[in-house]
């Protein structure tokens, strides 16, 4: 029996696909940094900046506030700093000069943030399940928001930082 594709299944597929692309990109960056291939790392960081931008904006503007509304807590409090760490790597690497020779300390810090980003993707992916019981129209609105952000195609480095949750 063929499963009917709902807004939920489409949202879930889109979200998982984004995470897959981002975590594979983070791992690729780790490999490039390990090989000290900084020109390729700069190109990959630029690509990830474009791939991650719509997804991160969706998480910060739609997913996290909705999950907090549903769960009634601040379960996403660690996610903004984790995003900031990976974003700093993307921002630094994408403008790295072709002949750059970064210090070992910088490379180690970049790798640490990228590993954190990979771990973050697993934890964040589980949050999406908090939305599976929302009414169909709310799931449709979230799917529409994600697809709209993808269509807009903003770079992560061009996003406004998330508003302070304590404002």
MOBEL-V225004 format. One record per residue. N is the residue number from 1. PHI is phi in whole degrees, 0 to 359 (none if undefined). OMEGA is omega in radians with two decimals (NA if undefined). NEAR is the number of other ideal C-beta (glycine too) atoms within 12 Angstrom. Layout:
# MOBEL-V225004
((N:PHI:OMEGA:NEAR) (N:PHI:OMEGA:NEAR))
This chain:
# MOBEL-V225004
((1:none:-3.10:3) (2:280:3.13:5) (3:282:3.09:10) (4:284:3.14:10) (5:278:-3.14:13) (6:257:3.04:18) (7:302:-3.14:27) (8:298:-3.10:28) (9:294:3.10:20) (10:292:3.10:22) (11:296:-3.14:33) (12:299:3.14:27) (13:297:-3.14:20) (14:297:-3.12:30) (15:296:-3.14:39) (16:296:3.11:23) (17:298:3.09:22) (18:301:-3.13:35) (19:298:3.13:33) (20:298:3.13:20) (21:298:-3.11:25) (22:291:-3.11:39) (23:293:3.06:31) (24:296:3.09:23) (25:295:3.10:35) (26:298:3.12:41) (27:296:3.10:23) (28:299:3.10:26) (29:299:3.09:42) (30:303:3.13:31) (31:296:3.14:18) (32:297:3.10:29) (33:295:3.10:35) (34:299:3.11:20) (35:270:-3.11:16) (36:56:3.09:20) (37:266:-3.03:23) (38:288:3.06:29) (39:298:3.10:21) (40:291:3.10:23) (41:297:3.12:38) (42:296:3.11:29) (43:295:3.13:23) (44:294:3.11:35) (45:297:3.10:40) (46:296:3.10:26) (47:297:3.13:26) (48:295:3.10:38) (49:303:3.13:34) (50:284:-3.14:28) (51:295:-3.03:30) (52:281:-3.04:45) (53:310:-3.14:35) (54:298:-3.10:33) (55:292:-3.14:45) (56:296:3.09:44) (57:298:3.09:31) (58:299:3.14:39) (59:301:-3.03:40) (60:287:-3.10:33) (61:271:-3.01:26) (62:238:-3.02:34) (63:297:-3.05:41) (64:300:3.10:35) (65:299:-3.14:26) (66:291:3.11:30) (67:297:3.12:30) (68:296:3.10:23) (69:295:-3.11:18) (70:291:-3.07:23) (71:274:3.13:20) (72:73:3.09:10) (73:216:-3.14:14) (74:254:-3.08:16) (75:296:-3.11:22) (76:259:-3.01:31) (77:303:-3.12:19) (78:278:-3.02:19) (79:287:3.13:32) (80:298:3.08:28) (81:296:3.10:19) (82:294:3.06:32) (83:300:-3.11:37) (84:300:3.13:24) (85:296:3.14:27) (86:292:3.11:42) (87:301:3.13:37) (88:298:3.10:26) (89:295:-3.13:43) (90:301:-3.11:40) (91:297:-3.13:27) (92:288:-3.07:29) (93:289:-3.03:41) (94:294:3.13:32) (95:250:-3.14:18) (96:295:3.10:30) (97:300:-3.09:14) (98:304:-3.09:13) (99:261:-3.10:9) (100:296:3.06:21) (101:225:-3.09:13) (102:298:3.11:23) (103:290:-3.14:12) (104:303:3.14:13) (105:296:3.12:10) (106:294:-3.14:22) (107:298:3.13:28) (108:297:3.12:17) (109:295:3.11:21) (110:299:-3.13:38) (111:298:3.14:30) (112:299:3.12:22) (113:295:3.13:32) (114:293:3.07:41) (115:297:3.08:25) (116:298:3.11:29) (117:296:3.10:40) (118:295:3.11:29) (119:295:3.13:23) (120:300:-3.09:33) (121:300:3.11:35) (122:294:-3.12:20) (123:295:-3.12:24) (124:291:3.12:36) (125:301:3.11:27) (126:294:3.14:23) (127:296:-3.11:31) (128:303:-3.14:37) (129:299:3.09:20) (130:296:-3.06:27) (131:261:-3.03:36) (132:293:3.14:23) (133:263:3.07:14) (134:294:3.06:25) (135:301:-3.09:15) (136:307:-3.11:19) (137:294:3.10:13) (138:287:3.07:21) (139:295:3.09:29) (140:298:3.12:20) (141:297:3.11:21) (142:293:3.09:36) (143:299:3.12:31) (144:299:3.12:20) (145:297:3.14:30) (146:297:-3.13:35) (147:294:3.08:25) (148:296:3.10:19) (149:293:3.07:30) (150:298:-3.14:25) (151:297:3.11:13) (152:297:3.00:19) (153:68:3.12:18) (154:287:3.04:23) (155:284:3.09:25) (156:299:-3.11:38) (157:291:3.12:28) (158:261:-3.11:20) (159:289:2.96:29) (160:288:3.09:13) (161:297:-3.13:18) (162:299:3.10:26) (163:294:3.10:13) (164:295:-3.09:8) (165:290:-3.12:18) (166:262:-3.14:8) (167:292:NA:5))
